Amino acid sequence: MSETPKTLRELIVLGEAYLRGRAVADPRTVCELLAARLFNCGRLGLHPHLDVVPQTRIVDALRRGLLRVAGGEPVQYVLGRWDFRDLTLKVDRRALIPRPETEQLVDLVLASRQIKETPKPLVVDVGTGSGCIILSLAHALRNGVFVGLDISAEAIELAQENAALTGLAERVLFAESDGCGEFDPASVDVLVSNPPYIPSRTVDGLERHIRDHEPRLALDGGPDGLCVYRALLLDAVMVLKAGGGVFFEIGDDQGPALRELLDAHGFSEVTIHKDYAGRDRFATGVLNE
Ligand SMILES: C[S@@+](CC[C@H](N)C(=O)[O-])C[C@H]1O[C@@H](n2cnc3c(N)ncnc32)[C@H](O)[C@@H]1O
């Protein structure tokens, strides 16, 4: 960008062209998001600033943000925060960026019999990452015991920071764990998870902003993408109460495989749910009495 003073509107136009030249998807939105972050507002809140020449520190910060995004970093990591349902969460490379479809997984849990009919359900989120799922559940529900687990110590650190940020630290417990086999037998009402489910060979072919920046541990589901589901189901049959529910996010081609796995592990009411784009995205089941 040239050094001649420019209004924010002009800077956004220049930034958009710069990002487009570097093959960044949706460059206008990205520019506006970066600018809005600097003014501590939403994109719509930019309006009063558009025809003003911003302070040098804002121009410099915008330039730094554009450089990072042009270098392949996801805009969410550059912003350092991202909205998920009703919460604004800290996001950085310690954990996966929460995706909009995962908000629907929270809806499925909230609408479940296990939640509606249990006075104080024990709800466990395995592979909690940023904590987006379990924090949203705790935020939405008055009663319950909420636990988020992750094999990654870094993710747990971030989830704990998010619990503090959202005022939920007293209500959600986070711990490092491989799976969820440490609970007492037949004690858990809801087991929810968005585990890594991308087949290992596919991970290297993902878009660079995902492959090079989001944790591989959050993406790689083993040779067929199903390894963590298999391990979790072994734990689930031990720790879930009879009548307890599993709620999984899945890859859009994994519905038949998940149905088979849930059937084979003694779950009934097995259902594959679609996301808003009409693709198979969630698998749920109830542990047989
Ligand atoms: C796809 S990310 C989901 C993060 C977050 N729940 C979300 O929906 O944005 C999967 C998470 O599972 C964790 N994970 C992978 N294998 C695990 C295991 N065996 N036990 C517990 N967590 C695991 C990863 O570290 C990662 O944080």
The ligand as an ORCA input file, in Angstrom:
! r2SCAN-3c Opt
* xyz 0 1
  C     -11.691    -31.599     15.378
  S     -10.939    -30.973     16.867
  C     -12.408    -30.393     17.701
  C     -12.166    -29.269     18.637
  C     -13.460    -28.655     19.207
  N     -14.236    -29.625     19.941
  C     -14.303    -28.070     18.083
  O     -15.360    -28.656     17.774
  O     -13.921    -27.051     17.507
  C     -10.571    -32.501     17.672
  C      -9.898    -32.394     19.047
  O      -9.724    -33.735     19.543
  C      -8.504    -33.840     20.232
  N      -8.158    -35.270     20.268
  C      -7.623    -36.024     19.285
  N      -7.488    -37.298     19.696
  C      -7.973    -37.355     20.967
  C      -8.104    -38.388     21.932
  N      -7.740    -39.621     21.671
  N      -8.646    -38.075     23.136
  C      -9.009    -36.804     23.422
  N      -8.905    -35.793     22.559
  C      -8.399    -36.062     21.341
  C      -7.564    -32.933     19.449
  O      -6.474    -32.523     20.221
  C      -8.503    -31.786     19.047
  O      -8.453    -30.741     19.998
*
